[in-house]
Each structure stands twice: as C-alpha cells, then as structure tokens.
Amino acid sequence: MAELSRRRLLSGQWRHRSDVIRPPWSCEPSLFTAGCTRCQDCINACETGVLIAGSGGFPEINFQLAECTFCRKCADACEVQLFYPPQYQPWQHVVTFTALCLALQGVECRSCQDSCETQAIRFRPRLGGIAQPTLDTAACNGCGACVVGCPTMAIVITRSENNEQ
C-alpha cells in the first residue's frame, strides 16, 4: 500500500503516475510494483543505462538518457520473474511528436529520422514549406532512440492506442 503523507497528498503524488514506462516485457504495472523487490538487478543489468530507479525505487525507463536495445538483460536478471517470455512483444509504445518539434515550427530538422533504425519516422514533403514528420506505427518499436537525439525534447514515447496489451 502506498504511503500517504500530507506532503504527497498536497503535491498530487498520491496518484499513480500513468506516464511511467516500466522495463520491456514487464507484467502489468500493478502486478509489477506489487512483486518488485526494488533490488535494482534489472537496472544494473541494463546495457544502455536507460533503466533508472524511479519513484519509490521501482525501475522505469528514462529515454532522456539512452534508448532501449531490447537486449532482455533486465528480464533475465529478475529473480522474481516479473517479465513475460521473449516470444511476447516487449511493449506497446510508440513515438508522439509534440508542438515543440522544430519541423512543425517551420525549421528544418530530421534528427529523429536519422536516429530511427527501424525507419519508422519519415518526413512528408510539404509544398512551399518544411517537410513534416510522420510515423509508421507498425514499424515503431518504441525504443526511444529518437528521443535522445531530439534537440527540443519534442518527442515522447506513449502507449499505443492500437495495440493494448
């Protein structure tokens, strides 16, 4: 059960943060936090450093630091077995472009496309203007490589509306 203090109540931290992204292949958020011992074995096993100890010491993804390579070392390091087998999809997250995107502001920038290994991000030419980013959701694996390279932090990773797990 979550600790409820006056400070947490007044700051709004008593609510579950829905924007937290847990490691790939992790089970449902409520089961994950209920079973996680916060030993940090998964964090220490992460090859890119994208996993951090988040709120309450639970592992979460921070795409501002690195991308996820889906190496599965975090899942393999977990003694509690809070992860699905590798035949399942790692997660259902995709890229979302915010209004901070330079291309959407009329400034030429394609750093997200350049860092997208799966080529899920493309730029659609626009007559008399700057090409606009588009996302092939079927190709986007939510790795976050585009997040790190974005100069304005205009890219966020969100849960896909199409593929709820």
DAJO-V638991 format. One line per field, one symbol per residue. ss: DSSP state (~ for helix, > for strand, _ for the rest). Layout:
ss=???
This chain:
ss=_____~~~~~~______________>__~~~~~~~_____~~~~~_____>>>_~~~_>>>___________~~~~~_____>_________>>>>>_____~~~_____~~~~~_____>>>>_______>>>>_________~~~~~_____>>>>>______
